Amino acid sequence: MPFRDLIQHDFPLKHLNTFGIDVRAKHYLRVTSVDVLRSALADPALAALPRLVLGGGSNLLLTRDFPGLVLHIALEGREILAGTASHHHVRAAAGENWHAFVQWTLAQGVGGLENLSLIPGTVGAAPIQNIGAYGAETKDFFLALSAFDPASGEVRVLDGAACRFAYRDSVFKHEGRALVILDVTYALPRAWQPNLRYAELANAVAEQGFDAPTPQQVADTVIAIRRRKLPDPAQVGNAGSFFKNPVVSAEHCARLLAQFPALVHHRQPDGSEKLAAGWLIDQCGWKGKTMGAAGVYPKQALVLVNNGGATGAEVQALAAAIQADVAARYGVTLEPEPVFV
């Protein structure tokens, strides 16, 4: 079938973003192969349109109808490669569900990604955000990825250095934003050891009496913690943690501690201090508060939610009000994690 026959018009996006924002795309194309992607981006009429590459829609706040072409990446496939003496190499296509991929690696007897269990979204989105949780990040296990470059029409392979990973950041949020990720390969240690550096996870594992936990037991513990603390997007629209944990200078942190002794902070290798955004928001009295149909999750102040029928503008207004309060009280700027479109 010609790719143009696959394009749908005035397409609803409510079911394709975890916030459940009810907006529509002028044009929509479900990308199931590189050939379909290449054809769409080579078409002069389509190439001239605004373009939104969509994965699981879990790190996105849609504020209006999208006036151009939505490319929904639905590439599938996962495999274990030859690897090395020290590492298993596993590859997954960009459209694969991230949590399902993590669980699949564990089922193959390959540990490493268990701390990143139950993070919503797709494999292709993981490097863009450098997703992380419970003491682990994508960059810790990343080997390489393939990406389609619309400018050249070629597929490029990028290693970790080329991806320029940082805290919830990568080259794909900057000059590499036009690249479309096709698949990602991870290097996971054959000599696996549990990563229990995160105190909450270590305590939860210990409480279950696991002296030598398996990768699956660590994953199950992470899943239980996340389900207890965070809302299920299928039940309550949300995009997980809405704000990054801000990093301030040691001097700024010291001034804050003098005024707020209970301030939650973590020293970074460079001497700076990472503050807990959720604590800052909670202390400003926002936990459980609402603005219109948007609100702050009662169990976790870092999560903004759609209580039913919220618009992207309502969520954006709530976020701005929270940012203003935190800045006024602590002199700290909160940066949203989701991309506003």
Secondary structure, 3 states (H helix, E strand, C coil): CCHHHHCEEEEECHHHCCCCCCCEEEEEEEECCHHHHHHHHHCHHHHCCCEEEECCCCCEECCCCEEEEEEEECCCCEEECCCCCCEEEEEEECCCEHHHHHHHHHHCCCCCCHHHCCCCCEHHHHHHHCCEECCEEHHHCEEEEEEEECCCCEEEEEEHHHHCCECCECHHHCCCCCCEEEEEEEEEECCCCCCCCCHHHHHHHHHCCCCCCCHHHHHHHHHHHHHHHCCCCCCCEEEEECECCCEECHHHHHHHHHHCCCCCEEECCCCCEEECHHHHHHHCCCCCCEECCEEECCCCCCEEEECCCCCHHHHHHHHHHHHHHHHHHHCCCCCECCEEC
